[in-house]
């Protein structure tokens, strides 16, 4: 995932979420609702989200309608060679036609060489136009301009924001919408760069957990080597999503689904085949990354305040 989905730390300027208590918002979910969106994993007792029927049609209609209502000429998205951007690329092409989709491939010096090759193959497979933009030079220029120490995680954020700049340049000059490729798992735990890969006009797979994205990818016929590739932002040698988060996506999704359903800590731990301590860690991360999913806080001075009580219509993009 070296382009539109580059990852970051889990809280503001830190490598992990701040250690504060998290209180679950208990809801009374109906049994039929729970069974409709979750399923056991083979012989395991772990319960994961279930991909809903016609998910791809819902997303394609969403994409087509947004483009029509805004009146933009097309979409632009970063394609990294990973499964998330591969799925979004295919859905975009199916929704509005390949001629209205532009893919940006944005490698840099530390990017795995194989990812660029996979990205090119995916673009050619979909028949979409693509541009290869090496962002090494602007990253190095920014490092030189800062004249200070930049740790590995901070550099990752710079890379993600450099890609965002390129995406919005093409969006502005070509009158396109920037399509994000973040999934629900990443969004809920803040596993993305604020104003980096988190900056997009649309997030078509933002309500699909990672395990659902894998399921949808196979349903859409995405090449198996892409589906099986270890999720990684390619930010440094040996970096993987699961290694950085300290949890597998399967276990993470099982925990997040339990939190979404308002289940208690013990039940979530049982469904995810993990400890209550791990459930608390993930729940705390969701809580502490909430700032990345909200409009920036505004001091209320006027009668109606942006982000507080200035209501926007649902039809707005």
Rosetta blueprint (number, residue, H / E / L):
1 X L
2 X L
3 X L
4 X L
5 X L
6 X L
7 X L
8 X L
9 X L
10 X L
11 X E
12 X L
13 X L
14 X E
15 X L
16 X L
17 X L
18 X L
19 X L
20 X L
21 X L
22 X L
23 X L
24 X L
25 X L
26 X L
27 X L
28 X L
29 X L
30 X L
31 X H
32 X H
33 X H
34 X H
35 X H
36 X H
37 X H
38 X E
39 X E
40 X E
41 X L
42 X L
43 X L
44 X L
45 X L
46 X L
47 X E
48 X E
49 X E
50 X L
51 X L
52 X L
53 X L
54 X L
55 X H
56 X H
57 X H
58 X H
59 X H
60 X H
61 X H
62 X H
63 X H
64 X H
65 X H
66 X H
67 X H
68 X H
69 X H
70 X H
71 X L
72 X L
73 X L
74 X E
75 X E
76 X E
77 X E
78 X E
79 X L
80 X L
81 X L
82 X L
83 X H
84 X H
85 X H
86 X H
87 X H
88 X H
89 X H
90 X H
91 X H
92 X H
93 X H
94 X H
95 X H
96 X H
97 X L
98 X H
99 X H
100 X H
101 X E
102 X E
103 X E
104 X E
105 X E
106 X L
107 X L
108 X L
109 X L
110 X L
111 X L
112 X L
113 X H
114 X H
115 X H
116 X H
117 X H
118 X H
119 X H
120 X H
121 X H
122 X H
123 X H
124 X H
125 X H
126 X H
127 X L
128 X L
129 X E
130 X E
131 X E
132 X E
133 X L
134 X L
135 X L
136 X H
137 X H
138 X H
139 X H
140 X H
141 X H
142 X H
143 X H
144 X H
145 X H
146 X H
147 X L
148 X L
149 X L
150 X L
151 X L
152 X H
153 X H
154 X H
155 X H
156 X H
157 X H
158 X H
159 X H
160 X H
161 X H
162 X H
163 X H
164 X H
165 X H
166 X H
167 X H
168 X H
169 X H
170 X H
171 X H
172 X H
173 X H
174 X H
175 X L
176 X E
177 X E
178 X E
179 X E
180 X L
181 X L
182 X L
183 X L
184 X H
185 X H
186 X H
187 X H
188 X H
189 X H
190 X L
191 X L
192 X L
193 X L
194 X L
195 X L
196 X L
197 X L
198 X L
199 X L
200 X L
201 X L
202 X E
203 X L
204 X L
205 X L
206 X L
207 X L
208 X L
209 X L
210 X H
211 X H
212 X H
213 X H
214 X H
215 X H
216 X H
217 X H
218 X H
219 X H
220 X H
221 X L
222 X L
223 X L
224 X H
225 X H
226 X H
227 X H
228 X H
229 X L
230 X L
231 X L
232 X L
233 X L
234 X L
235 X L
236 X L
237 X L
238 X L
239 X L
240 X L
241 X H
242 X H
243 X H
244 X H
245 X H
246 X L
247 X L
248 X L
249 X H
250 X H
251 X H
252 X H
253 X H
254 X H
255 X H
256 X H
257 X H
258 X H
259 X H
260 X H
261 X L
262 X L
263 X L
264 X L
265 X H
266 X H
267 X H
268 X H
269 X H
270 X H
271 X H
272 X H
273 X L
274 X L
275 X L
276 X H
277 X H
278 X H
279 X H
280 X H
281 X H
282 X H
283 X H
284 X H
285 X H
286 X H
287 X H
288 X H
289 X L
290 X H
291 X H
292 X H
293 X H
294 X L
295 X L
296 X L
297 X L
298 X L
299 X L
300 X L
301 X L
302 X L
303 X L
304 X L
305 X L
306 X E
307 X L
308 X L
309 X L
310 X E
311 X L
312 X L
313 X L
314 X L
315 X L
316 X L
317 X L
